[in-house]
């Protein structure tokens, strides 16, 4: 497991259960997708009355499993940072009335 997951265990985050709406927000999916993951038994959950709660440890484990699955599907390629493009200042001939000003191209 990763260091972040172990840290979560140390501070007791595995005991916190969050509602479906927060799980959806954490995973960047819709609540309907979270309900589907629960129905397919891909995400463990608890029922409290009529509401569904998901342990934070299960959300973290699901995210790690999905990340490992996606990386292995792409040949274990680690994403590389994209170099930043820096605009350059170029001296150009200004139209009449704007002499002496600089323009970015």
Secondary structure as the mmCIF struct_conf table of DSSP 4:
data_model
#
loop_
_struct_conf.conf_type_id
_struct_conf.id
_struct_conf.beg_label_comp_id
_struct_conf.beg_label_asym_id
_struct_conf.beg_label_seq_id
_struct_conf.end_label_comp_id
_struct_conf.end_label_asym_id
_struct_conf.end_label_seq_id
HELX_RH_AL_P HELX_RH_AL_P1 UNK A 3 UNK A 10
TURN_TY1_P TURN_TY1_P1 UNK A 11 UNK A 12
HELX_RH_3T_P HELX_RH_3T_P1 UNK A 13 UNK A 15
STRN STRN1 UNK A 17 UNK A 19
HELX_RH_AL_P HELX_RH_AL_P2 UNK A 20 UNK A 27
TURN_TY1_P TURN_TY1_P2 UNK A 28 UNK A 28
BEND BEND1 UNK A 29 UNK A 29
HELX_RH_AL_P HELX_RH_AL_P3 UNK A 31 UNK A 39
TURN_TY1_P TURN_TY1_P3 UNK A 40 UNK A 41
BEND BEND2 UNK A 42 UNK A 43
STRN STRN2 UNK A 46 UNK A 48
TURN_TY1_P TURN_TY1_P4 UNK A 49 UNK A 50
STRN STRN3 UNK A 51 UNK A 55
HELX_RH_AL_P HELX_RH_AL_P4 UNK A 56 UNK A 73
TURN_TY1_P TURN_TY1_P5 UNK A 74 UNK A 75
BEND BEND3 UNK A 76 UNK A 76
HELX_LH_PP_P HELX_LH_PP_P1 UNK A 77 UNK A 87
STRN STRN4 UNK A 89 UNK A 90
HELX_LH_PP_P HELX_LH_PP_P2 UNK A 93 UNK A 95
TURN_TY1_P TURN_TY1_P6 UNK A 96 UNK A 97
TURN_TY1_P TURN_TY1_P7 UNK A 99 UNK A 100
STRN STRN5 UNK A 103 UNK A 104
#
